[in-house]
């Protein structure tokens, strides 16, 4: 079982030393307006334009690119293609500088008199309808609920959303998804999948290609300007994005995130389990049952209690590293015995129970059946969830949309006052039995 933790979590104010790596000597810098060749295995190449470059002091390694999904790269160098107005289709996204820095992608030109306003960073449209289920696990007729929204970032290569507003389904479809690709090879593979018109497999990277026109570009520019002017400034006391924050923030740190359907949600980092208790993730978060129109203010978050939570989840902090989720501050006098989650345990055929020890061996325990009965499935491993799944599930619960009851994983992750009480008692019983088993061995 995990070692005892401190009853409070202090906010990390240490200087962040991690910076985006500079290009190797002789490697071209991905400047705005530069045109690059993207090699595609056994197919040739297509081209992309860097439209927003990485600031020198950036903690997040992204540039914004416009990619023309066409194998004839010479088209991009023709005068009529020096602006995106004439492009039939486009992929707009965030990519890391890896492909540029390592010389994998070659610069093949530069746009004369490059103008940012011709290449907007548009709002991000999420057009989604959610099926509502009855308590009997039956889809309710005519009860599909709109979960669409439009997000906007600053006019720079960032995943930090400065506003997230509800939208009608058709309205959200007018704006492209701004997808992030964290490896050069993944973008190349995704373009190949698209150009070959392959049906992607479960592990194939994919990108969303958007039809383009002058009218659509004008819509993106006008809506982006309107949303950015209405958005509040990003507070200066938030912890910055980047690997340092991802790896160093302690339990008791409040996090905010954009929510599907509009608005923002909040989660508290409640644990960083020891390695023997991890599975494809290194953090556990508890999500609150409240939505804010703007990023949640820390003075409201610190008033929340575990009983305000609706969901807990194992996850990784890729979202914190890349800046989509932001660390907002610390919870006063955080105590992990209050912000509890069910520790993993196994039911054996002989009626005993076992837990995983730090050496990954199983330790047999005798637990009181009456206490285990308080939540018989509490010890089942719940797997891990990406940030987009958590944002989706938070939206469903806050809106009161019944989740299909045969998806037992999600029901196991529900947080209620009665379950919190049960988890505290079961965890305490595990600790008691583990101490007894250890004393016998010694």
C-alpha positions as CSV (number, residue, x, y, z in Angstrom):
1,X,0.0,0.0,0.0
2,X,1.1,3.6,-0.5
3,X,3.2,5.3,2.1
4,X,1.6,7.9,4.3
5,X,1.5,11.3,2.7
6,X,1.7,14.8,4.1
7,X,-1.6,16.2,5.3
8,X,-1.1,19.3,3.2
9,X,0.1,20.2,-0.2
10,X,2.2,23.3,-0.9
11,X,2.1,25.1,-4.2
12,X,5.3,24.7,-6.2
13,X,6.9,28.1,-6.9
14,X,10.3,26.8,-8.0
15,X,11.6,28.3,-11.2
16,X,10.8,26.3,-14.3
17,X,14.0,25.4,-16.1
18,X,12.5,23.3,-18.9
19,X,12.6,25.1,-22.2
20,X,11.9,24.1,-25.8
21,X,15.0,22.7,-27.3
22,X,16.8,24.9,-29.8
23,X,17.5,23.6,-33.3
24,X,20.7,21.7,-33.9
25,X,23.4,23.6,-35.7
26,X,22.7,23.9,-39.4
27,X,19.0,23.1,-38.9
28,X,16.5,25.7,-40.2
29,X,14.3,27.4,-37.6
30,X,10.5,27.0,-38.2
31,X,9.8,30.7,-38.8
32,X,6.4,32.0,-39.6
33,X,5.7,31.9,-43.3
34,X,8.2,29.2,-44.1
35,X,7.1,26.3,-46.3
36,X,8.2,22.7,-45.5
37,X,8.1,19.4,-47.2
38,X,6.5,16.5,-45.4
39,X,7.8,13.1,-46.5
40,X,5.2,10.4,-46.9
41,X,6.3,6.7,-47.0
42,X,6.1,5.3,-50.5
43,X,4.0,8.2,-51.7
44,X,6.1,11.3,-52.2
45,X,5.6,14.4,-50.2
46,X,3.1,17.2,-49.4
47,X,3.7,20.6,-47.9
48,X,2.8,22.7,-44.9
49,X,3.2,26.4,-43.9
50,X,4.3,27.4,-40.4
51,X,1.8,30.2,-39.5
52,X,2.7,30.7,-35.8
53,X,6.1,30.0,-34.5
54,X,7.3,28.9,-31.0
55,X,8.2,32.0,-28.9
56,X,11.8,31.9,-27.7
57,X,10.8,31.5,-24.0
58,X,8.0,29.0,-24.6
59,X,7.5,26.1,-22.2
60,X,5.3,24.2,-24.7
61,X,6.8,22.9,-27.9
62,X,4.2,23.7,-30.6
63,X,3.9,25.7,-33.8
64,X,0.7,26.2,-35.8
65,X,0.7,24.9,-39.3
66,X,-1.6,24.9,-42.3
67,X,-1.1,21.6,-44.2
68,X,-2.2,21.1,-47.8
69,X,-3.1,17.4,-48.2
70,X,-1.9,17.2,-51.8
71,X,1.1,15.2,-53.1
72,X,2.1,17.9,-55.6
73,X,4.2,20.2,-53.4
74,X,5.0,22.5,-56.3
75,X,1.4,23.8,-56.2
76,X,2.2,25.5,-52.8
77,X,5.0,27.5,-54.3
78,X,2.9,28.9,-57.2
79,X,1.7,32.5,-56.8
80,X,-2.0,31.5,-56.4
81,X,-1.1,29.3,-53.5
82,X,0.8,31.9,-51.5
83,X,-2.4,32.5,-49.5
84,X,-4.8,29.8,-48.3
85,X,-7.8,31.4,-50.0
86,X,-7.4,29.2,-53.1
87,X,-6.7,25.9,-51.2
88,X,-9.6,23.4,-51.6
89,X,-8.9,21.7,-48.3
90,X,-6.6,22.1,-45.3
91,X,-5.5,20.6,-42.0
92,X,-4.8,23.2,-39.3
93,X,-3.1,22.0,-36.2
94,X,-0.4,22.2,-33.6
95,X,2.8,20.2,-34.2
96,X,5.9,19.9,-32.1
97,X,9.2,21.3,-33.6
98,X,10.7,17.8,-33.6
99,X,10.4,17.3,-37.4
100,X,12.0,20.7,-38.1
101,X,14.7,20.6,-35.4
102,X,16.0,17.1,-36.4
103,X,16.0,17.9,-40.1
104,X,13.3,15.3,-40.9
105,X,11.3,18.0,-42.6
106,X,13.0,20.2,-45.2
107,X,12.3,23.9,-45.8
108,X,11.4,24.4,-49.4
109,X,10.5,28.0,-49.5
110,X,9.2,31.1,-47.8
111,X,6.2,33.2,-48.4
112,X,7.1,36.8,-49.4
113,X,5.3,39.4,-47.3
114,X,3.8,36.8,-45.1
115,X,0.8,38.3,-43.2
116,X,-0.6,36.5,-40.1
117,X,-4.1,37.8,-40.7
118,X,-4.2,35.7,-44.0
119,X,-3.6,32.6,-41.9
120,X,-5.9,32.8,-38.9
121,X,-5.8,30.6,-35.8
122,X,-9.5,29.9,-35.9
123,X,-12.0,29.0,-33.2
124,X,-12.2,25.3,-32.4
125,X,-15.6,23.7,-33.1
126,X,-16.8,20.6,-31.3
127,X,-20.0,19.5,-32.9
128,X,-21.4,16.6,-30.9
129,X,-24.8,15.2,-29.9
130,X,-25.1,12.9,-26.8
131,X,-27.6,10.1,-26.6
132,X,-29.6,10.2,-23.4
133,X,-30.4,6.9,-21.7
134,X,-33.2,5.9,-19.3
135,X,-32.4,4.3,-16.0
136,X,-33.3,1.0,-17.7
137,X,-30.4,1.5,-20.1
138,X,-32.7,2.3,-23.0
139,X,-31.9,5.2,-25.4
140,X,-34.7,7.7,-25.0
141,X,-36.4,8.6,-28.3
142,X,-36.0,12.2,-29.5
143,X,-33.7,12.8,-26.5
144,X,-30.4,13.4,-28.2
145,X,-28.9,16.3,-26.4
146,X,-26.7,19.0,-27.9
147,X,-23.2,18.9,-26.4
148,X,-21.6,21.2,-29.0
149,X,-19.3,24.1,-28.2
150,X,-16.8,26.5,-29.7
151,X,-13.4,27.1,-28.0
152,X,-10.9,29.9,-28.7
153,X,-7.2,30.2,-27.8
154,X,-4.9,33.2,-28.0
155,X,-3.5,33.9,-31.4
156,X,-0.4,31.8,-30.8
157,X,0.7,28.1,-30.7
158,X,-1.1,27.1,-27.5
159,X,-3.6,24.6,-26.2
160,X,-4.8,26.9,-23.4
161,X,-8.4,27.8,-24.1
162,X,-9.4,31.3,-23.1
163,X,-13.1,30.9,-23.7
164,X,-15.5,28.0,-24.4
165,X,-19.0,28.8,-25.3
166,X,-22.1,26.6,-26.0
167,X,-23.1,26.4,-29.6
168,X,-25.7,24.8,-31.8
169,X,-24.6,21.6,-33.6
170,X,-24.6,23.2,-37.1
171,X,-22.9,26.3,-35.8
172,X,-20.0,24.4,-34.3
173,X,-19.5,22.5,-37.5
174,X,-18.5,25.7,-39.2
175,X,-15.2,25.8,-37.3
176,X,-12.4,23.2,-37.6
177,X,-11.0,21.0,-34.9
178,X,-7.5,22.3,-34.0
179,X,-5.7,19.0,-33.4
180,X,-2.4,18.5,-31.7
181,X,0.3,16.1,-33.0
182,X,3.2,15.4,-30.7
183,X,5.4,13.4,-33.0
184,X,6.5,14.1,-36.6
185,X,6.0,10.4,-37.6
186,X,2.4,10.5,-36.4
187,X,1.5,13.4,-38.6
188,X,3.1,11.7,-41.6
189,X,1.3,8.5,-40.9
190,X,-2.0,10.3,-40.4
191,X,-1.7,12.1,-43.8
192,X,-1.0,8.7,-45.5
193,X,-4.1,7.3,-43.9
194,X,-6.1,10.2,-45.3
195,X,-4.6,10.2,-48.8
196,X,-5.0,6.5,-49.2
197,X,-8.6,6.7,-48.0
198,X,-7.9,4.0,-45.5
199,X,-10.3,3.0,-42.8
200,X,-8.1,3.8,-39.8
201,X,-7.5,1.0,-37.2
202,X,-7.7,1.6,-33.5
203,X,-4.1,2.6,-33.3
204,X,-3.8,4.5,-36.5
205,X,-3.2,8.3,-36.1
206,X,-5.9,10.4,-37.8
207,X,-6.4,14.0,-38.7
208,X,-9.5,15.9,-39.7
209,X,-9.3,17.6,-43.1
210,X,-11.5,20.7,-43.5
211,X,-12.9,22.2,-46.7
212,X,-11.6,25.7,-47.3
213,X,-13.0,28.9,-49.0
214,X,-12.5,32.6,-48.7
215,X,-15.9,33.0,-47.0
216,X,-14.9,30.4,-44.4
217,X,-11.6,32.1,-43.7
218,X,-13.4,35.4,-43.1
219,X,-15.9,33.7,-40.8
220,X,-13.0,32.2,-38.8
221,X,-11.2,35.6,-38.5
222,X,-14.3,37.6,-37.5
223,X,-15.4,35.0,-34.9
224,X,-11.9,34.6,-33.5
225,X,-11.5,38.4,-33.0
226,X,-14.9,38.7,-31.3
227,X,-14.2,35.8,-28.9
228,X,-10.7,36.9,-28.1
229,X,-11.8,40.4,-27.3
230,X,-14.5,39.1,-24.9
231,X,-12.3,36.6,-23.1
232,X,-10.9,37.6,-19.7
233,X,-7.1,37.7,-19.4
234,X,-5.3,34.5,-18.2
235,X,-4.3,35.0,-14.5
236,X,-0.6,35.5,-14.0
237,X,-0.5,33.4,-10.8
238,X,-1.4,30.1,-12.5
239,X,1.4,27.6,-12.8
240,X,2.8,27.5,-16.3
241,X,2.3,24.6,-18.7
242,X,5.2,22.3,-19.5
243,X,6.9,19.1,-18.3
244,X,8.0,20.7,-15.0
245,X,4.5,21.4,-13.9
246,X,3.3,18.0,-15.2
247,X,5.8,16.2,-13.1
248,X,6.1,18.3,-10.0
249,X,2.6,19.6,-8.9
250,X,1.6,17.8,-5.6
251,X,-1.7,16.3,-4.5
252,X,-4.0,19.1,-3.4
253,X,-3.5,21.1,-6.6
254,X,-6.6,22.5,-8.3
255,X,-6.9,22.1,-12.1
256,X,-9.3,23.7,-14.5
257,X,-10.3,22.5,-18.0
258,X,-12.7,23.4,-20.9
259,X,-15.8,21.3,-20.9
260,X,-17.7,19.7,-23.8
261,X,-20.9,21.7,-24.3
262,X,-19.4,25.0,-23.2
263,X,-18.0,26.4,-20.0
264,X,-15.2,25.0,-17.7
265,X,-14.9,22.3,-15.1
266,X,-12.5,21.7,-12.2
267,X,-10.6,18.7,-10.8
268,X,-8.4,18.2,-7.8
269,X,-5.2,16.2,-8.0
270,X,-5.7,13.8,-5.1
271,X,-2.9,11.3,-5.5
272,X,0.2,10.3,-7.4
273,X,0.2,6.6,-6.7
274,X,3.4,4.7,-6.2
275,X,4.7,2.8,-9.2
276,X,3.3,-0.5,-8.2
277,X,-0.2,0.9,-8.1
278,X,-0.1,2.6,-11.6
279,X,-1.5,1.4,-14.9
280,X,-0.8,3.6,-17.9
281,X,-1.2,6.7,-15.7
282,X,0.6,8.4,-12.8
283,X,-2.2,10.6,-11.3
284,X,-5.6,10.3,-9.8
285,X,-8.0,13.3,-10.1
286,X,-11.4,14.0,-8.6
287,X,-13.8,16.0,-10.8
288,X,-16.3,18.4,-9.3
289,X,-20.0,18.5,-10.2
290,X,-20.1,22.1,-11.2
291,X,-19.7,24.1,-14.4
292,X,-18.3,27.7,-14.6
293,X,-18.8,30.0,-17.6
294,X,-15.2,31.1,-17.2
295,X,-12.1,29.4,-15.8
296,X,-13.0,28.5,-12.2
297,X,-11.6,31.0,-9.7
298,X,-9.4,29.6,-6.9
299,X,-11.3,31.4,-4.2
300,X,-14.4,29.3,-5.1
301,X,-12.5,26.0,-5.6
302,X,-11.0,26.0,-2.1
303,X,-14.5,26.0,-0.6
304,X,-15.4,22.7,-2.3
305,X,-15.4,19.4,-0.4
306,X,-15.1,15.8,-1.5
307,X,-18.9,15.6,-1.3
308,X,-19.0,18.1,-4.2
309,X,-17.3,15.6,-6.5
310,X,-19.0,13.4,-9.1
311,X,-16.2,11.4,-10.6
312,X,-12.7,10.2,-10.0
313,X,-10.3,9.0,-12.7
314,X,-6.7,7.7,-13.2
315,X,-5.0,9.8,-15.9
316,X,-1.8,11.2,-17.1
317,X,-1.0,14.9,-17.1
318,X,-0.3,15.3,-20.8
319,X,-3.1,17.8,-20.7
320,X,-1.2,19.8,-18.1
321,X,2.1,19.5,-19.9
322,X,0.5,20.9,-23.1
323,X,-1.5,23.6,-21.4
324,X,-5.1,22.5,-22.1
325,X,-5.6,21.8,-18.3
326,X,-4.1,24.5,-16.1
327,X,-2.9,24.3,-12.5
328,X,-4.9,27.1,-10.7
329,X,-3.6,26.9,-7.1
330,X,-3.6,24.7,-3.9
331,X,-6.3,23.5,-1.7
332,X,-5.7,24.6,2.0
333,X,-4.9,21.8,4.5
334,X,-5.3,19.1,1.8
335,X,-5.6,15.7,3.5
336,X,-5.6,12.6,1.3
337,X,-7.7,10.7,3.9
338,X,-10.5,13.1,3.2
339,X,-10.1,13.2,-0.6
340,X,-10.2,9.4,-0.8
341,X,-10.3,7.0,-3.7
342,X,-10.7,3.2,-3.6
343,X,-7.4,1.4,-3.5
344,X,-7.0,-1.7,-5.6
345,X,-7.6,-5.1,-4.1
346,X,-8.4,-8.6,-5.3
347,X,-10.9,-11.2,-4.2
348,X,-9.4,-14.7,-4.1
349,X,-11.2,-18.0,-4.7
350,X,-10.6,-19.1,-1.1
351,X,-12.4,-16.2,0.4
352,X,-9.4,-14.1,1.2
353,X,-8.3,-10.9,-0.4
354,X,-4.9,-9.6,-1.6
355,X,-3.2,-6.3,-2.5
356,X,-0.1,-5.6,-4.6
357,X,3.0,-4.9,-2.6
358,X,5.8,-2.5,-3.8
359,X,7.8,-5.5,-5.1
360,X,4.6,-6.3,-7.1
361,X,4.0,-9.6,-5.2
362,X,0.5,-10.2,-3.9
363,X,0.0,-10.0,-0.2
364,X,-2.9,-12.1,1.1
365,X,-5.2,-10.3,3.6
366,X,-8.2,-11.2,5.8
367,X,-10.7,-8.4,5.5
368,X,-14.0,-8.1,7.4
369,X,-16.7,-9.1,4.9
370,X,-19.2,-6.6,6.4
371,X,-16.8,-3.8,5.5
372,X,-16.1,-5.1,2.0
373,X,-19.9,-5.3,1.4
374,X,-20.2,-1.6,1.7
375,X,-18.8,-1.4,-1.9
376,X,-18.0,-4.9,-3.1
377,X,-16.5,-3.7,-6.4
378,X,-14.5,-0.8,-5.1
379,X,-11.2,-2.6,-5.5
380,X,-11.6,-3.3,-9.2
381,X,-9.0,-1.6,-11.3
382,X,-10.6,1.3,-13.3
383,X,-8.0,1.6,-16.0
384,X,-7.0,5.1,-17.2
385,X,-8.7,7.9,-19.1
386,X,-7.4,10.6,-21.4
387,X,-8.4,14.2,-20.7
388,X,-11.0,14.3,-23.5
389,X,-12.8,11.3,-22.0
390,X,-12.8,13.0,-18.6
391,X,-14.2,16.2,-20.1
392,X,-16.9,14.2,-21.8
393,X,-17.9,12.2,-18.7
394,X,-18.0,15.4,-16.5
395,X,-20.4,17.0,-19.0
396,X,-22.7,14.0,-18.9
397,X,-22.9,13.8,-15.1
398,X,-23.3,17.6,-14.6
399,X,-26.1,17.6,-17.2
400,X,-27.8,14.6,-15.5
401,X,-27.6,12.5,-18.7
402,X,-27.9,8.9,-17.6
403,X,-24.9,6.8,-18.7
404,X,-25.6,3.3,-20.1
405,X,-25.5,1.1,-17.0
406,X,-23.8,-1.7,-18.8
407,X,-20.6,0.4,-18.9
408,X,-19.7,-0.7,-15.4
409,X,-16.4,1.1,-15.5
410,X,-18.0,4.5,-15.4
411,X,-20.4,3.5,-12.6
412,X,-17.4,2.3,-10.5
413,X,-15.9,5.7,-10.9
414,X,-18.9,7.6,-9.7
415,X,-18.3,9.6,-6.5
416,X,-21.1,10.0,-4.0
417,X,-21.1,10.8,-0.2
418,X,-22.0,7.2,0.6
419,X,-19.3,5.8,-1.5
420,X,-16.7,8.1,0.0
421,X,-17.7,6.9,3.4
422,X,-17.4,3.3,2.2
423,X,-14.0,3.8,0.6
424,X,-12.6,5.4,3.8
425,X,-13.7,2.4,5.8
426,X,-12.5,-0.2,3.3
427,X,-9.1,1.5,2.9
428,X,-8.7,1.6,6.7
429,X,-9.6,-2.1,6.8
430,X,-7.0,-2.8,4.2
431,X,-4.4,-0.9,6.1
432,X,-5.3,-2.8,9.3
433,X,-5.1,-6.2,7.7
434,X,-1.9,-5.3,5.8
435,X,-0.2,-4.2,9.1
436,X,-1.3,-7.5,10.7
437,X,0.0,-9.6,7.8
438,X,3.3,-7.8,7.9
439,X,3.7,-8.3,11.7
440,X,3.2,-12.0,11.2
441,X,6.0,-12.2,8.6
442,X,8.3,-10.3,10.9
